Amino acid sequence: MIVLPYLRHEPRVGSAVSAHASAAVIGRSRLESGCTLGELTLVRADGEDVRIGTDCWFGEASTVHIADSVLPAVIGSHVTVGRYALVHACTVGDDCVVGEHAAVMDGSVVGRGAVIAAQSIVPPGKTLEGGWLYAGAPARPVERVTPALLETLHEALRSEAGAEIPHVSAPVRAPRLRHAPGTGAGQSFGPGVFVAPTASIAGRVALGARSSIWFGVEVDAGEATVEIGEETNVQDNSRLYGGKAGEDIRIGPRVLIGHNVRIFPSTIEEGAIIGMGAIVGEGTMVRRGACVAAGSITEPGTEVAAGQVWSGRPARAARVLSDRNRQEFARAVEIYVLYAANYLGGRAQS
């Protein structure tokens, strides 16, 4: 695996940790003994702490991250995190299961032995009692979880079986990279661009100045073109797939694209936000300063109005973006510009 210091912080990795060569552990991370990290698993602590207990298992393209200088990510022991799932700046208790494509968000607390069903979203700041199965977006309690069922779910996810696993297996498997990490011909990168070592960029892709493509991200233009504006960031384990000629992805400047997002041919204007785990369907237009909320899915041809938050599956207008939201998102853009400069400046080194 890739073990990457950040600033003055060295990751601490316990004994008997098993990891795919493409997994990465960064910065203020502490993993205890007996953990397993799958293909493109990312444990990223470049702005706060990540603390992970013993005997935890992370499926392919799963992501653990923090809220810079605000909140750590704390994961107990014997926790199973499914493929393409996200644990972000929150606390997950011992013995929990986080299903495939699920997300646990900032400031939330998941009690011991809870199960977060596949494709579910735990919103920021929520406290979930242990011993329950939670499902939906937002996640709500569905039923009590017996010890026998809990252990069955742990074992089933960790077995990497291809068959559907009730409650925690997503109907669509985690999208694998189509190309080896790296970049290729026919691409244009502005000054100050950062491309993480496990990211993959293929086809006609133009990256604006100080934009950043993070760990495990795939940008595949297909027969089309992908344009990403200056100071835009595409966060860890996201997938951007262009289509046939003319089926382009055009993303403006200072756009935030969260972790584990999927984007198909679409237009995303300046200052927009695509929340963690969202899916932007083909032909979507996200207008200036709009937000597609975490875990939401836009139907093909959707137009997300300027300055609005759209949420749901399918996404619909929910509210006007608040001034506080605008300030937080602007700060997040600046944080990612700083992150990129630090990585490029050798303050994060392998």
JOBEL-V128824 format. One line per field, one symbol per residue. phi: phi as a letter, one per 40 degrees, with the letter a starting at -180 (. if undefined). Layout:
phi=???
//
This chain:
phi=.cbbcbfcbbcbbccfcbacdccbbbgccbbccgcbbcdgcbbbbcaacbbbccfbbbcdfcbbabbdgbbcbbbccfbbbcdgcbbbfabbcdgcbbccgcabbdgcbbcdgcbbcdgcbccdgcbbccgbcbahbccbcbacbcdccdcccdcccccfccccbdgbcccbcdccccbcdhbacgbbbccgcbbccbcbbbgcbbbcdgcabccgcbbbcgcbbbbbccgcbbcdgcbbbcbcdgccbbbccfccbccfcbbbdabbcdgcbbcdgcbbcdgcbbcdgcbccdgcbccdgcbccdgbbbahbccbdbacccccdcccccccccccccddcccccgcbbc
//
